[in-house]
Amino acid sequence: MSNIETEPLFAPGKARWLLEGGLETLDAGERQMLLVMAEMAELQGRELSAEEREVVARLRTDAVGDYDAKDVAKKVKKLVKGKRKKGAEPFTLPPGLARLKERGKK
């Protein structure tokens, strides 16, 4: 079982790659999504390395538009734990993903 506070945010070498030009290969939406994921990890207590903090700082500088990571966390929690609206269809996994989920239970 992994410990979210101590495991690295990015795959080995990925933070360095992002700082050395990898960020420029991502479009604005990908950079913003990466920033949201990094900030969510920080909110959950993950300790970032110096390189990871540098990547997050660059992402924050480049971010287009304002958003609040705590607000995103609140909305995701509501989405996940909220009650289904009357008449709404339940969420189901596509057949390929459902098979992967079943395979993971074995």
N, C-alpha and C positions, 0 to 999 in steps of 0.2 A: 504494500500500500504506500502511495507517495504522500509526501508532506507538502501541501501547497505553499507554505511559507518559505520553504528552503529550496524547492526545485527551481531551475532557471525558467525565466519567462519565455525565452526563445531557444530554439534548437542550438546545439553547440556551434559556434562560429557565425550564427545568423545575425547577432547584434553588430558584430564587426562588419559583416557584409552590408548591412543596412546603412551603417555610417560611411562606408567607403563607396557609396554610389547606389546601393540597392534601393534606397528610399525613392530615388529619382525614377526607378523603373516601375513604381507603383502609381496607379492613378489616384486622384484625390479621394475617391470613395474608399479605396483600399487602405490608404494612409489613415483616414478618419476611423475606419473600422479597427485597424491595428491600435490606434490610440485609445479607442473605447475599450478594447479588450485589455490593454495594458493598465488603464486606469481602474477597470473593474478588478483586476488582479491585485492592484495596490489597495483598493478599498477592502478586499478580503484578507489583507494582512501579509501579502507576499512581499518579501524583501528583494529589492532590485539591485543588481550589480551596478558598478559605475558605468559600464558600457550601456546597460539597459536603461539606466536613468538618462544617459545622454541621448539615446534614441527617442525616449519619451519626450524629452525637452525639445528635440528637433520636431517631433510630430506635433507638439503643442504649438510651436512657433508657426508651423506650416498650416495648421488647421484652419479651414474656411468655415466661418460661422461660429456662433457660440453654442455650447451645450454644457450640461452639468453632469458629470459622471454619477453623482449621487441620484440625480433625477432619472438617469438611464437605469440605474440599479433598481430604483423603486418601481419603475414601469415594467421592467423585466420580471421582477418578483410578482407584481400584480398579474401580469400575463400568465405566468406559470402557475400561480396559486389561486387565481381568480376563478369564480364560478362561471360556468358556461351560460351564455344568454339563451333564453327560451327560444326554441326553434333553430338554434345554430347547430350545424353539423359537427360531430366530434372529429378531432384531428386524428388521422391515421397515417402511418408511415407508408411510403411507396413500397411496392412489393420487394424490390431489391434491398432496401434498407431493413425491412421487416425480417428478411432472411438473415441478414447480418446480425441483427439484434438477437434472434433466436440462437444463432451459432455462438454468440458470446455468452449465452447462459449456460452452455454445456461445459 
